[in-house]
């Protein structure tokens, strides 16, 4: 109950209380300004391909994903690497993690990892508790997995913002993911063992310490480039495969008088009741269900890329602001089936002997992360209704 209360009160504070709204808006504006600074590098490299004139000539086709979104991942990765080198990230994570530990009664290791997940991804966050991972209890390890799947990384947050998703929603969802991930982790797998305590956790950004701030920026940019290439390749593959499936479904549907049958329609029908339960009006639930389903069976980047056109004036279907907010929160997490492999590779490398545990708990962690995202979306829809 304490974990739910923390997530609910945090949502109330930043989405409903005027002072909290101002704080969220100020933080979001700061993130937006940082993204704009990064756009200077993109403009230098691609010139007119990322200028406003592209929209004047091509309309909506002037938004080239590879030039407008992927470079943002590179810039943010470099920035986070610099912040780690300067010790800023460690200081923030230590404060937030300590606060979570005292407020929630969770162990220091899982609290620190949950705090780190607000800013970095599911493979980077466990690095802050790396010495503890091999000897973590089952519940602690599961909490670390759930925290990673319930949240997103700072770099991809900037990428989603570049697609048109409101930064306020992304920032709020990221902070609400910390208690939310711990909540469902402990509901599904309560602590039955004694966690390690008493040893100070030394927070770092990885194995190799950069020589200086320039080396940190360069290393972060290289890691960001790899992330951008992976995201680009993933989108090409998944969207192409979805088109292939849609072609097959359309052919099969044509035999029964439904040539317009698509995967998105099937997902929309399947997930519409769930969308309705988290606060989406029934007349918009099928559309919302499409994106929630895509996020679950593919990943959140594919879902956000399909959701982005609905945030423009030329949207194929006009959605209410409440529905847009709920969808934005519901998609804001790495909880999908493909993330299990990422956890096995990233978290498993820190504790090779625990790979079996990670694999066994993978599906449960995806469920917990998804429930955390849906809970955050429900809370957001509740407070944004007033």
Secondary structure, 3 states (H helix, E strand, C coil): CHHHHHHHHHHHHHHCCHHHHHHHHHHHHHHHHHHHHHHHHHHHHHHHHHCCHHHHHHHHHHCCHHHHCHHHHHHHHHHHHHHHHHCHHHHHHHHHHHHHHHHHCCCHHHHHHHHHCCCCCCCCHHHHHHHHHCCCCHHHHHHHHHHHHHCCCHHHHHHHHHHCCCHHHHHHHHHHHHHHHHHHHHHHCCCCCCCCCCCCCCCCCCCCCCCCHHHHHHHHHHHHHHHHHHHHHHHHHHHHHHHHHHHHHHHHHHCCCCCCCCHHHHHHHHHHHHHHHCCCCHHHHHHHHHHHHHHHHCCHHHHHHHHHHHHCCCCCCCCCHHHHHHHHHHCCCCCCCCHHHHHHHHHHHHCHHHHHHHHHHHHHHHHHHHHHHHHHHHHHHHHCCC
